[in-house]
Amino acid sequence: MPSINMIASRRADKIRRENNLKNTVYAILVETGVVVLALGVLTIRVGAIHAQLAELDGKIQTLQPKVNQIQKLQQETARLMPKVQTLDGAKQDTLFWYNSIFAVANSLPPKTWLTSLSTTGAAPADASTVPGEVSGKDPTILVNGIATTHATVGDAMLRMSQAQQLDHVDLAFDQSQKVGKEDTVAFQMTVHLKPESDGKGGADVKKS
């Protein structure tokens, strides 16, 4: 009897070992499948990344001539910038004097005529100036003209003093004279301007 029990126990132990071996083999197969699947996914992903990189390289090669052209234009712009700044400064100075002279002319009352006009207050020729900034500390316009009466001369001075581009007006003289058979008044005045450091001269003029 003891031998029969030992045989049965050995058989049960053998069956248990076989089952454990089968379970181990199944687990290894499952893990192998998971690893193979993961490797497949990674391979596909790496292939997609390589394809994207190749596409990007192609786009870079296509865009490279445009990039070179942009760099060339940037270098050309940097080379021309000093000239552009100089031209811009000259433009702003020209606009300043144009608007100032326009303000003087627009301030003249009826029956008032200018006979001469000159600008003063410019900086010396060797003085350094900032592009777009009017030269001189006190830019002025020297005006000579003829009016019908002294009151007309005063009206002209008042209108000029009210103009946005003009600061104030100094009268040098106004004297009666004959022009043919007409009584007139000759005058000379100095119109002081309002220099603007940013070079922006407005075009609006206050009208009385």
Residue, then its C-alpha position, 0 to 999 in steps of 0.5 A: m500500500p505505501s508504494i501505491n500512494m507514492i506512485a499516485s503522488r509522483r503522478a500528481d507531481k509530474i502533472r503539476r510540473e507539466n502544467n507549470l511548464k505549459n503555463t511558463v511556455y504560454a507566458i513566454l509566448v505572450e510576452t514574445g508576442v507583445v515584444v514583437l508587436a511593440l517592435g512593429v509599432l516602433t518600426i512603423r513610427v521610426g519609418a514615419i519619422h524618417a519619411q517626415l524628415a525626408e519631406l522636411d529636408g526636401k522643403i528646406q532644399t526647395l526654400q534655400p534659394k529664397v532664404n539666400q535671396i532674403q539674406k541678400l536683400q537684408q544685406e542690401t537694405a543694411r547697406l542702403m540704410p544710411k542713404v535712406q536715413t539721409l534722404d528721409g532727413a532731407k525730406q523732413d527738412t523740406l517739408f518743414w520749410y514748405n509748411s512754414i512758408f505755406a503758413v506765412a503765405n496762408s496768413l496774409p490778409p487780402k490786398t497784401w503781397l510779398t516782395s521777397l522771402s528768405t530763410t535764416g537760422a541755418a547751422p554752420a556748414d561744418a556743424s553736424t546735424v541729425p537727419g530729420e532735425v531742422s538746422g539752427k537754434d532759431p529758424t526764421i523767415l525774413v519777409n518783405g511785402i506791401a500792404t494797403t494800410h498799417a492795420t493790414v500789416g498788423d492783421a498779417m502779424l496777428r494771423m501769423s502768430q496764430a499759425q501752428q507752424l509759426d512761433h511769433v513775429d517781429l516787425a522790423f519796419d512798416q512805412s508809407q510809400k507810393v506805388g504809382k498813384e496808390d498809397t501803400v505800406a512797405f513792411q519787413m518782418t521776421v517770422h520765428l518758426k517752431p523747430e521740431s526735433d522729430g522733423k514732423g511738420g504738420a500741414d494744418v494752419k490755424k485760420s482766423 
